[in-house]
């Protein structure tokens, strides 16, 4: 069988929120395949409460950032976050980094992730305490889902003073939506509220209890965010060919970007962002192949005035699942037009200096569940290669890559222990810095 902690869309029979893995023709009460991951327990009662706790231990090199000691760009007032990949030293499934503390006296312009605030010191981390509530009125074809997460963070003057605003403890309403499936004879679902991205596939394992590894890819910042709006999912099965074709479309405030780059709770432009993914799946007895193409177009939701500043994204994804091996890959291209007003991200407001932005990148990941008969243990080894190229108009191109390797040990159905090493490399354009990370995660699911 495929690794149980692999991509959520490929997990075995337990319902994974709005999706279920398995045969081409799922039972009528099962959910459709490419929908967002929202839980892990089959629905036996109208109201189901589940959750997980993610506890980690991490150590990053240097001061926990991608800034070399004493780094100061030329000209001196240029934003330092235009010259490095601030997202590189990630420590958990949320993509939080060890630190975002910029060099003393420098300027930043909002291209920053959230921070765990540990700097370069080894530390235990309570990454996430998550509670999911799902109510289903099966006779009406209605489901209501909320995901609430407590993200404990506390930074002190020795390691984190000057971290980005909002990096303290937060209570996050990550998802809150209602979904209706109007026809029993068709796999059509319409959702309204705050939900996962429909772009690509990495959003399917946003949550620590679904993710095979600890950290997201270098391109996850563009594709795996949540936003407020409306979406529709439709899937048609071609049973004689053991195949299916699906379409996921959405109109949202901020598109697929993560919340640290573009806030999602309100539209700053008044015009929604349109996103979609067209997917094909082949489900044979021992082999599953899934292919997809995604696109997103609309205004940048980090500009307080106007809707003329557009952003365009497109990407491709593929997954191959054989009995014990899962291989997944994804490519994304990002093009954002120049802006002329104040920039507002999910972690702060920044004064005008917002240029055109271009980026493209990919990852390729393989996970193998070892054929060891040592129940209740399941041991999966995995590796991932990421590469990202980015450019702010008028500044140097930055090329970085990352080599990730780790081990995932499942113990029964409710406990997963993971250990991971991230080797971050500056290939071109960015200053070389020691910013590798050793991290781990223990996920308790209930």
C-alpha positions in Angstrom: 0.0 0.0 0.0 1.1 3.6 -0.4 2.7 5.4 2.6 -0.1 6.3 5.0 1.3 9.8 5.7 1.8 10.5 2.0 -0.2 13.1 0.1 -3.7 13.2 1.6 -5.4 12.6 -1.7 -3.6 9.3 -1.8 -4.3 8.1 1.7 -6.2 4.9 2.2 -9.9 4.7 3.0 -10.3 7.1 6.0 -12.2 10.2 4.9 -9.8 13.1 4.6 -12.1 16.1 4.9 -13.7 16.7 1.6 -11.9 13.9 -0.2 -11.6 10.1 0.0 -9.0 7.9 -1.6 -9.5 4.6 -3.2 -11.6 3.2 -6.1 -12.7 5.0 -9.1 -16.3 4.8 -8.0 -16.6 5.8 -4.4 -19.8 5.1 -2.4 -22.5 7.8 -2.6 -21.8 9.0 1.0 -18.1 9.5 0.4 -16.5 12.8 -0.5 -14.9 13.8 -3.8 -11.2 13.2 -4.4 -9.4 16.6 -4.9 -11.2 18.6 -2.3 -9.4 20.2 0.7 -8.2 18.1 3.6 -10.3 18.8 6.6 -10.2 15.9 9.0 -9.3 12.3 9.5 -12.2 10.4 11.0 -15.1 8.8 9.1 -18.4 10.6 9.8 -20.5 8.3 12.0 -22.5 11.1 13.7 -23.8 14.5 12.5 -21.2 16.4 14.6 -17.7 15.1 14.5 -14.8 16.7 16.5 -11.2 15.8 15.7 -7.9 17.4 16.0 -4.1 17.1 16.5 -1.2 18.5 18.4 2.1 19.1 16.7 5.2 19.3 18.9 8.6 19.8 17.4 12.3 20.3 18.1 14.4 22.4 15.7 17.9 23.9 15.3 18.8 26.3 12.5 22.3 27.4 11.6 23.6 30.9 12.1 21.0 33.3 13.5 18.1 31.4 12.0 17.6 33.7 9.0 18.9 33.8 5.5 20.8 37.1 6.1 24.6 36.8 6.4 26.1 38.5 9.5 26.3 42.3 8.9 24.5 42.1 5.6 23.6 45.4 4.0 22.6 45.7 0.4 23.5 48.5 -2.1 21.9 51.0 -2.1 21.7 51.0 1.7 18.0 51.8 1.9 17.0 48.9 -0.4 14.8 46.2 1.3 17.0 43.3 2.4 14.2 40.8 1.9 14.5 41.4 -1.9 18.0 39.9 -1.8 17.5 36.6 0.1 15.0 33.8 0.5 13.5 34.6 3.9 11.3 31.4 3.7 14.3 29.0 3.4 15.0 28.1 7.1 11.6 26.5 7.7 11.1 24.6 10.9 7.5 23.2 10.8 4.5 22.3 8.6 3.2 25.8 8.7 6.4 27.0 7.0 7.4 29.2 10.0 11.1 29.9 9.9 13.5 30.0 12.8 13.8 33.8 12.6 12.9 36.8 10.4 15.1 39.3 12.4 16.6 41.6 9.7 20.1 43.1 10.1 20.2 46.2 12.4 19.4 49.4 10.5 18.0 47.6 7.4 14.7 48.0 5.6 12.2 45.3 4.8 9.2 45.3 2.5 7.0 42.5 3.6 8.3 39.5 1.7 8.6 37.6 5.0 7.2 34.4 6.4 5.9 34.0 9.9 8.6 33.2 12.5 9.0 30.8 15.4 11.4 33.3 16.9 14.0 30.8 18.1 16.9 32.3 16.1 19.8 29.9 15.9 19.2 28.3 19.3 17.8 24.7 19.5 14.4 24.7 20.9 11.3 22.7 21.5 8.3 24.1 19.7 4.5 23.7 20.2 3.8 24.2 16.5 0.1 23.8 16.4 -2.9 22.8 18.6 -5.7 22.1 16.1 -9.4 21.4 16.5 -11.7 20.5 13.6 -15.5 20.5 13.9 -17.6 19.1 11.1 -21.4 19.0 11.0 -23.2 17.0 8.3 -26.8 17.1 7.4 -26.8 14.1 5.0 -30.4 14.3 4.1 -29.9 17.9 2.8 -26.4 17.3 1.3 -25.0 20.0 3.5 -21.7 20.0 5.5 -20.3 22.8 7.7 -16.6 22.7 8.7 -14.4 24.9 10.9 -10.7 24.5 11.7 -9.4 26.5 14.6 -5.7 26.5 15.5 -3.8 27.8 18.5 -0.2 28.8 17.4 1.8 29.5 20.5 4.8 31.8 19.9 6.7 34.0 22.3 9.8 35.9 21.4 12.1 37.7 23.8 14.8 40.3 23.5 17.6 37.7 23.4 16.4 36.0 20.2 13.4 37.6 18.7 12.9 41.3 19.4 12.2 42.9 16.1 10.6 39.9 14.6 7.7 40.6 12.2 4.5 42.0 13.8 2.0 39.2 14.6 4.6 36.5 15.3 3.4 36.1 18.9 0.8 33.6 20.0 -2.3 33.6 17.7 -5.6 31.9 17.5 -6.1 31.2 13.8 -9.5 30.4 12.1 -7.8 28.6 9.2 -10.9 27.3 7.6 -14.6 28.0 8.0 -17.0 27.1 5.2 -20.3 25.5 4.3 -20.6 23.0 1.5 -23.6 21.7 -0.4 -23.8 18.7 -2.7 -27.1 19.4 -4.5 -27.2 16.2 -6.6 -26.9 12.7 -5.4 -26.3 11.5 -8.9 -23.3 13.8 -9.6 -20.1 14.6 -7.8 -20.7 18.3 -7.6 -19.9 20.3 -4.5 -20.3 24.1 -3.9 -18.5 25.7 -0.9 -18.7 29.2 0.5 -16.4 30.6 3.2 -12.7 30.3 4.0 -11.1 27.2 2.6 -7.8 25.8 1.2 -6.4 26.8 -2.2 -7.6 24.9 -5.2 -4.2 25.4 -7.0 -2.0 22.4 -7.5 -1.7 19.6 -4.9 0.5 20.7 -2.0 -2.4 22.2 -0.1 -3.7 18.6 0.3 -1.0 18.0 3.0 -0.9 21.5 4.6 -1.7 19.9 8.0 1.1 18.2 10.0 -1.0 15.0 10.5 -1.3 14.6 6.7 2.2 15.7 5.6 4.8 12.9 5.0 7.6 15.3 6.1 7.9 18.3 8.4 8.3 21.3 6.2 6.6 22.6 3.0 8.3 23.2 -0.3 10.0 26.4 -1.5 7.0 27.1 -3.8 4.3 26.4 -1.2 4.1 30.1 -0.4 2.4 30.7 -3.8 0.0 27.8 -3.9 -1.1 26.6 -0.4 -2.8 29.5 1.3 -6.4 29.8 2.4 -8.8 32.5 1.3 -12.4 33.7 1.6 -14.8 33.2 -1.3 -16.8 30.6 -3.2 -15.7 27.5 -5.0 -17.1 24.6 -7.0 -15.8 21.1 -7.4 -17.0 18.7 -10.1 -15.8 15.2 -10.9 -16.9 12.8 -13.7 -15.9 9.2 -13.7 -15.0 7.2 -16.8 -15.4 3.7 -15.3 -14.5 1.6 -18.4 -11.2 3.4 -18.5 -10.7 3.3 -14.7 -10.3 7.1 -14.9 -11.8 10.3 -13.7 -11.7 14.0 -14.7 -12.2 16.8 -12.1 -12.5 20.5 -12.1 -11.9 22.7 -9.1 -12.7 26.5 -9.5 -12.8 29.3 -7.0 -13.3 33.1 -6.8 -11.6 34.4 -3.6 -10.1 37.5 -2.0 -6.5 36.6 -2.3 -6.0 33.6 -4.6 -3.6 30.8 -3.6 -0.9 32.9 -1.8 -0.2 32.2 1.8 -1.5 34.6 4.4 1.9 36.0 5.3 2.2 37.4 1.7 -1.4 38.4 1.1 -4.1 38.8 3.7 -7.3 36.9 2.9 -10.0 38.2 5.2 -11.0 41.1 3.0 -10.6 42.2 -0.6 -8.4 45.3 -0.9 -9.3 45.8 -4.6 -13.0 44.9 -4.7 -12.3 42.4 -7.5 -12.0 38.6 -6.8 -9.1 36.4 -7.9 -10.1 33.5 -10.1 -8.3 30.1 -9.6 -8.8 26.6 -11.1 -7.3 23.2 -11.4 -8.2 20.6 -14.1 -7.3 17.1 -13.1 -7.1 13.6 -14.5 -6.7 10.4 -12.6 -6.1 6.8 -13.5 -6.9 4.3 -10.8 -5.7 0.8 -11.5 -5.6 -2.1 -9.0 -1.9 -1.4 -7.9 -1.1 1.9 -9.6 -2.6 5.3 -9.3 -1.6 8.2 -11.6 -2.9 11.8 -11.1 -2.1 14.7 -13.4 -3.2 18.4 -13.1 -2.9 21.8 -14.5 -3.7 25.0 -12.5 -4.1 28.7 -13.1 -4.9 31.8 -11.2 -5.6 35.4 -12.3 -6.7 38.6 -10.6 -5.6 41.6 -8.7 -2.8 41.5 -6.1 -4.5 41.5 -2.7 -1.6 43.2 -1.0 -2.4 46.7 -2.5 -4.6 49.0 -0.5 -5.8 51.0 -3.6 -6.9 50.0 -7.0 -7.2 46.7 -8.9 -4.9 47.4 -11.8 -2.0 45.5 -10.2 -2.5 41.9 -11.5 -1.0 38.6 -10.6 -0.9 35.6 -12.9 0.0 32.0 -11.8 0.0 28.8 -13.7 1.4 25.4 -12.8 1.4 21.6 -13.4 1.5 18.7 -11.0 1.7 14.9 -11.1 1.6 12.0 -8.6 2.4 8.4 -9.1 1.4 5.9 -6.4 2.4 2.2 -6.4 2.0 -0.2 -3.5 4.8 1.3 -1.3 6.1 4.2 -3.3 4.7 7.7 -3.8 6.3 10.1 -6.2 4.9 13.7 -6.5 6.1 16.8 -8.3 4.8 20.3 -9.0 5.9 23.3 -11.1 4.6 26.9 -10.6 5.1 30.2 -12.4 4.3 33.6 -10.8 4.0 37.0 -12.5 3.0 40.1 -10.4 2.7 43.5 -12.0 4.2 46.7 -10.5 2.2 48.4 -7.7 2.1 52.1 -6.8 0.5 52.0 -3.4 1.1 50.9 0.2 1.7 47.1 0.5 -0.3 45.3 3.1 0.5 41.6 3.9 -0.9 39.2 6.5 1.8 40.3 8.9 2.0 44.1 8.5 1.8 47.2 6.4 4.8 48.5 4.4 5.4 51.8 2.6 5.6 52.0 -1.2 8.5 50.2 -2.8 6.6 47.4 -4.6 8.1 46.4 -8.0 7.1 43.8 -10.5 7.9 40.3 -9.3 8.5 37.1 -11.2 9.2 33.6 -9.9 9.1 30.0 -11.0 10.1 26.8 -9.3 9.4 23.2 -8.7 9.8 20.3 -6.3 10.1 16.5 -6.8 9.4 14.3 -3.8 9.6 10.5 -3.3 8.4 8.5 -0.3 8.9 4.8 0.3 7.2 2.9 3.0 9.6 0.2 4.0 8.2 -3.4 3.8 8.9 -4.2 7.5 6.5 -6.3 9.5 6.9 -4.6 12.8 3.4 -3.6 13.7 2.2 -1.2 15.0 5.2 0.7 13.4 5.2 2.0 9.8 8.5 3.4 8.7 8.7 5.7 5.6 11.8 7.3 4.2 11.5 10.3 2.0 13.4 12.9 0.0 12.6 16.1 -1.8 14.4 18.4 -4.2 13.2 22.0 -4.5 14.4 24.8 -6.8 13.2 28.4 -7.0 14.1 31.4 -9.2 12.8 34.8 -8.3 13.3 38.4 -9.5 12.1 41.8 -8.3 12.3 44.1 -11.3 15.4 46.2 -11.0 17.1 43.8 -8.6 19.2 40.7 -9.1 17.7 37.4 -9.9 17.9 35.0 -7.0 18.2 31.2 -7.5 18.1 28.9 -4.5 17.5 25.2 -4.0 16.9 22.8 -1.2 17.6 19.2 -0.5 15.4 17.6 2.1 15.6 14.2 3.6 13.8 12.5 6.5 12.1 9.6 8.1 8.5 9.2 9.2 7.5 6.6 11.8 3.8 5.9 12.3 2.9 4.3 15.6 -0.7 3.0 15.4 -3.3 5.3 14.0 -2.8 8.3 16.3 0.9 9.0 16.6 3.6 10.0 14.0 7.2 10.9 14.7 9.2 12.7 12.0 12.8 13.8 11.7 14.1 16.0 8.8 17.2 17.8 7.5 17.0 20.7 5.2 20.1 21.7 3.1 19.5 25.2 1.8 21.8 26.5 -1.0 22.2 29.9 -2.6 22.9 29.2 -6.3 23.0 32.7 -7.8 22.1 36.3 -6.9 21.8 35.8 -3.1 24.6 36.0 -0.6 25.9 32.6 0.7 24.8 31.9 4.2 24.7 29.0 6.6 20.9 28.5 7.0 20.5 24.7 7.0 17.9 23.3 9.4 17.5 20.1 11.5 13.9 19.7 12.6 11.5 17.2 13.9 7.8 16.8 14.7 5.7 14.6 16.9 2.0 14.7 15.8 -0.7 13.3 18.1 -4.0 12.9 16.3 -7.3 12.5 18.2 
